[in-house]
Structures are given as structure tokens and as C-alpha cells.
């Protein structure tokens, strides 16, 4: 561990988090050596990417295949009116590079499929689920279990959200919790601040895993009701009969 791995500008940039109890140079160095993949550049992906960039995660890859349209702008806060029609990954990467020139931002314009999912995630330390469809979530879940990659899951709708952290072999995976794939909704109601709140929680969970600080949400699910400002924690357990993680 060496302070020489940081420029003076980096030490000043990250100073306020480095003085958190237990963080220090060691915690920041862990972020400087970390690689995180964010799958989805929308309402969840924007705040996750923004705060991991600000925190100094070394390499952040954002995967999304879509372009920006006007209806995205109530919640996808790194895409602005001038960006309509542009690829989401291009828009988000440009702004993140402006925020923090000391790290690597990678824009990947791809759809996650059964054929490419393992190759996409294999070189990353943590995968963040910022998706809005269940079929791709379960592809990601299986690949993360197979490759023993931590997966941060969040889902949102209207005023409500849920978040859990999946550590293969240590807690339940998504298939333990949903044996049947929930029906997809082409268009669902969503308050922008709901996606923002859950995205920030995903960023915090990612940082905890990378630094080794705090207690990640392994074996726990948080249900957030912003309409009534309540948060409920539910203990969740692995299923021995899970077709994805039951054998590990």
C-alpha cells in the first residue's frame, strides 16, 4: 500500500471519504484497484454510475443498448434534453469522464444475452443490476452465481423499491426468491426520486463490498415505501432446491 499511487489531486478529491473511520488510504486504494460493471444506464444506473465515479472506483463499465427519449428524463438524471436521440452509454460516459478524469469509464452498447453475459462480466469485481426487465436480470443472476460474482439487485416501481446483495454461496440468489419469472411490464409508473433513492443504495452496497466496510445486504431485503416514508427489512434465505445456486 503506497500513497505514491495517488496524485495530490486525487488525495484532495477523496479526502472527505478517506477520513471516515476505517476507510483511510487502504479503503481508497481498494476502490482505485476495483472494476465494476453497471448493467443498465437508466433511472437506477445513472445515480449508481455518478456516485461510484465520484467515489473513485478505478474502472466502471456501463452496459446498455438503448437511445435516450424524452420520456426518460423524469428519472434518468445523467441524460439531458440536449442528449435526446443519443446512445445512453455515450451520454452517461461523457459526463462521468468530466466529473472524474482519474478513472476509466467504459461505454458498452450491447444487449445482455445468454451468449455474451459471462464474457461481459468475467473481469469485474462487482456487478450492479440496474435493469428494468426480469428476463435479463435472471440471465445476469445465473452468470454471477456461476462465476461467483457479487451482484447488487434493485427494482423500482411508482413510489416503491427493493434492494438486496447477492453473494453466491453466502446468501440467496434472485431465483431463490422468485422461482417463477414475474410478468414483464412494457411501461410502468415510476417517480424519478424513487429510482434515485434505490440507485444510491446500490452505490453504497457496491462500495461496502469493495472496501470491506459495513454490513452488506446479504440474506436481507430492504423494501422502501417512499409514499409513506417507511423501510422494512426482511430476512431472506437460500433455497436448497434453487436451480441456480442450490448446488453451491
HELIX and SHEET records of a PDB file:
HELIX    1   1 UNK A    3  UNK A    5  5                                   3    
HELIX    2   2 UNK A    8  UNK A   13  1                                   6    
HELIX    3   3 UNK A   15  UNK A   18  1                                   4    
HELIX    4   4 UNK A   24  UNK A   32  1                                   9    
HELIX    5   5 UNK A   43  UNK A   55  1                                  13    
HELIX    6   6 UNK A   70  UNK A   74  5                                   5    
HELIX    7   7 UNK A   81  UNK A   83  5                                   3    
HELIX    8   8 UNK A   88  UNK A   99  1                                  12    
HELIX    9   9 UNK A  117  UNK A  121  1                                   5    
HELIX   10  10 UNK A  134  UNK A  147  1                                  14    
HELIX   11  11 UNK A  174  UNK A  177  1                                   4    
HELIX   12  12 UNK A  192  UNK A  211  1                                  20    
SHEET    1   A 8 UNK A 104  UNK A 108  0                                        
SHEET    2   A 8 UNK A  59  UNK A  63  1                                        
SHEET    3   A 8 UNK A  35  UNK A  39  1                                        
SHEET    4   A 8 UNK A 126  UNK A 129  1                                        
SHEET    5   A 8 UNK A 150  UNK A 157  1                                        
SHEET    6   A 8 UNK A 160  UNK A 166 -1                                        
SHEET    7   A 8 UNK A 220  UNK A 225 -1                                        
SHEET    8   A 8 UNK A 230  UNK A 235 -1                                        
END                                                                             
